[in-house]
Structure formats: structure tokens, C-alpha cells
Amino acid sequence: MNTYQSLSAVAHNLKTSESELLDLERRSWIRRVAKNGSVFLSGRDAYKARFILHLRRLQLTDDEIGRVLDAKEPPYSLADVPKVLGRPVPL
């Protein structure tokens, strides 16, 4: 069974903004769930958002992040990123 957290709680836990998480949704990388006027993320999408934000901190482009997400399924490993991209990535 999947657990859900409010968007604001996930943003707080990941030290990011709600708007950044919504940007990840606009790119179809994560999905939000709306219920009774509140917005939630599944535990799986919170995990995925954490990985994506880490890749952004490594200065990967959105295109490169998309390629990594298309090539791998959770659980994600940073060790796989250079192989997927075909270039070194400073981890």
C-alpha cells in the first residue's frame, strides 16, 4: 500500500519549494493527487522527486534527467547515471 504526504510536507522534507515539485509534475516525472482541496504525493513520487532534485544539484540538464528516468526504475542508483548518459558525472 502506498503512503501519501501533503505536497507542503514533501517540499519541507526535501528542502525545496512546492512550485519546484509542481514543475516536476509538469514534466510528467511525478504525479500529484488532489483530494478535498489538498494536494498529496505518493511515497514513490516523493522518493523519485528526491532523486531528481539530487540530479539537478549535480547540474544535469532536464533532458539528461529525463534520459536517466526513462532508463531506470526505482530503486535508483547514482552509480548508474554515468552509464546511462555515456559520460562521467561527478558524484
DOVO-43055 format. One line per 3 residues: number of its first residue (from 1); their letters; for each residue x, y, z of C-alpha. Coordinates in steps of 0.02 Angstrom, whole numbers. Each point is the difference from the previous one (the first is absolute). Layout:
residues N
NUM	a	X,Y,Z | ...
END
This chain:
residues 91
1	mnt	0,0,0 | 65,171,-47 | 12,138,128
4	yqs	-40,181,-40 | 67,163,69 | -58,176,-30
7	lsa	95,95,-132 | 57,127,129 | 68,-138,114
10	vah	98,-79,-143 | 68,170,-50 | 54,33,180
13	nlk	82,-172,17 | 94,22,-164 | 48,180,39
16	tse	-79,63,-159 | -153,99,-49 | -173,-60,-45
19	sel	19,89,-168 | 156,-102,-38 | -95,-160,35
22	ldl	-142,59,-111 | 130,33,-136 | 51,-183,13
25	err	-182,-46,-25 | -14,114,-153 | 144,-98,-74
28	swi	-99,-161,34 | 136,-65,116 | -114,-12,153
31	rrv	-188,3,30 | -99,91,130 | -165,-56,71
34	akn	-133,127,48 | -129,-43,131 | -120,117,91
37	gsv	95,151,-62 | 170,-61,62 | 146,-61,-106
40	fls	100,-156,43 | 146,-100,-68 | 20,-188,17
43	grd	151,-68,90 | 64,-63,-167 | -13,173,-79
46	ayk	81,82,152 | 145,-122,-19 | 10,36,-187
49	arf	-3,188,33 | 145,-18,122 | 102,-90,-133
52	ilh	-43,130,-134 | 46,145,114 | 166,-85,37
55	lrr	33,-16,-187 | -39,185,-21 | 126,41,138
58	lql	127,-98,-102 | -43,122,-140 | -77,-126,-119
61	tdd	-112,78,-130 | -185,-40,-4 | 30,-100,-159
64	eig	134,-104,88 | -113,-26,151 | -138,-59,-117
67	rvl	119,-125,-80 | 50,-69,170 | -181,-18,55
70	dak	-47,-84,-164 | 143,-125,18 | -19,-47,183
73	epp	-138,-49,119 | 4,20,189 | 102,-32,101
76	ysl	113,127,-84 | 188,-3,15 | 116,145,-35
79	adv	130,-127,-55 | -107,-38,-154 | -11,182,-58
82	pkv	169,8,-91 | -40,-162,-93 | -169,65,-56
85	lgr	69,167,-57 | 160,-70,-75 | 106,129,87
88	pvp	78,26,171 | -107,85,130 | 84,68,157
91	l	-92,-86,141
END
